[in-house]
Structures are given as structure tokens and as C-alpha cells.
Amino acid sequence: MVGLGLFYLMGRDDWSNSMLSQISVVLFTVAVVVHFNSSSLSLPISPAISILAAILPIAGFLNAYIHPSVLYASRHSNNLAAASRKPRLLQLAPFVLQTLQALVTVILATLLAEAAVPSAALSCVLEGEWSARYRAHDGDAIRRVQDALSCCGLHSVRDRAYPFQRNGHPSTCAETYGRDAACGPRWTAAMRTNAGVDLGVVLAVGLLQIFGLLMMRESKSWWASWRSWRGSQNDGSRQESSRPLLTGPETDEERQQQADGAEEPSETERRRVYGTTDEEGGRPRVEPSMIHDRNAWNEH
């Protein structure tokens, strides 16, 4: 189901997304093979670590796939209501997702590096794992290791080998299967190889994450810009379709254009209209004489 989902996403986006999905599928497949190989060899690698190493490429691809959309939504979240908590969550979403992936990558890389590098601690872990299987009389696990690596015992062909010793008689693994090599060096090499491959998968996912962030920095990536442009176009089309047919100017620019289009009256018209009303049509206005008022003052 995971593979089908990834191939579906490969077909619906651009070339870089398709390439990233193909690399993620390859890394996922390699990690799954390593997980089953480690289980069959009873290697002391925690199943949780190998499973997380297999899931990480898929999670990294999905994180990279949704990152441009989440980043675009976080930068335009200020248009939402100020009292809502959603804008704050959207602003933190890109940082939280990328930080979580980086932390998981660093932790897995550290644990796998300890298992991939030869050390006294690694030899002690392998010794303890073989001894635990031997004390538990887990003959199936020891036999699988011996058959897969064509060896007998741990440090020698008679050292805790299968078939187990009976009545004080040593194991007859070498005589029964015709083997003359101990499993210790080969088992250690298998441990280092499997841990190293898982480490390579984890580091590859980390490099892809860094590369993707550099490409999408400041939204200058053509991939992120293209997806952001599509979102803005969709928003614009929705706004145009929802605008009423009979409305006045909605922006300052439209109001200015209408104001510039109006014709101003000429100087002659202003002089003709000055001091008159529209009903008079520009005729002189009759005002009362002041002579009568002066005569009334003279009589007093």
C-alpha cells in the first residue's frame, strides 16, 4: 500500500518530486531488506531502530511533499481571525515538522554509528547476545546464524555451537556439517554491515532534507513558487467569482481612476455660475438697494 501511494504521488507532481519519491522508495526497500536480514541473523539491533530506519524515508518524502503547502499557509495565516489559535499553529507547523525529522535522523544515526564502528562495546554486545541464545537453548536461532554464515560456534567451532553438547561431549557441528570456521568474526562483520547500510539510509534522508530546505529557502525554489502561484491563482479566481455584479469601486485605485475621469468645469463656466443658482441659468442676481436704509437713518 505504501509503494502504491508513493507511485500515485509520483505521477501527480513535477520532476523533482518524482525523483525524490523514487529515491525514497529505494531507501525504504533497502531498509526493509536490512530489517529482515538482521532478524534472521539474530543481530543485536533493536527492531525499533531498524523499523524507524525503514519508515524514515517515507516520512521524509511526505514531509518534503507537504512542506511548500504548509509554508505557504503559515505565511498567509495572518489573514485569519486574530483571536483564533489556528494562525499560530500554522506558523509553527513547518518548523515543528522539520525539527522532528531532524531529531529522529540524528538519534538514529548516532545509535547506528555505534553498531557500525568496531569497538569493545560492540564485541561485548555480540558476546552477550550469543550467550543469551545458548543459555535459553534457542537452537533454531543459533542454527540459522551458523547456516547463513557457514560456520560453527562463536569463538571456535566447539564454542557454544549447535547441536549442543550432551553428556559432556562437545558439539559435533564441525564434523556434521564439515565446517572449520567460527561464527564470531563473520557475525561481527554482518552486524557492522547491516548497521552501516541502515546508517547510510538515515544519512541519505538527512541529506535530502537539507537539500530540500536549501532549494525551498525563502520560497525561491521554482517548485515552491509554482505551488504557491497555483494557490494564489485559485484564491484570486474564487474572489472574482464571489464579487457582486453591481458594486461601486472597492479599491483606492478604482476610486482614483473614476475621479480622474470626471471633467472639471472651465473657468468661463465657473464665472458664469458664480453668485447664481441653477434655476437662474447664469442671469444677474437682483439685490435690494441700500438707499432706502440711508434715508431712514437721516430722518432720525
Secondary structure as UniProt FT lines:
FT   HELIX           2..10
FT   TURN            11..12
FT   HELIX           15..40
FT   TURN            41..42
FT   HELIX           47..75
FT   HELIX           77..79
FT   TURN            82..83
FT   HELIX           86..116
FT   HELIX           120..135
FT   TURN            136..137
FT   HELIX           139..149
FT   TURN            157..158
FT   TURN            167..168
FT   HELIX           173..177
FT   HELIX           184..215
FT   HELIX           217..219
FT   HELIX           222..242
FT   HELIX           252..261
FT   HELIX           267..273
FT   TURN            274..275
FT   TURN            278..282
FT   HELIX           291..299
//
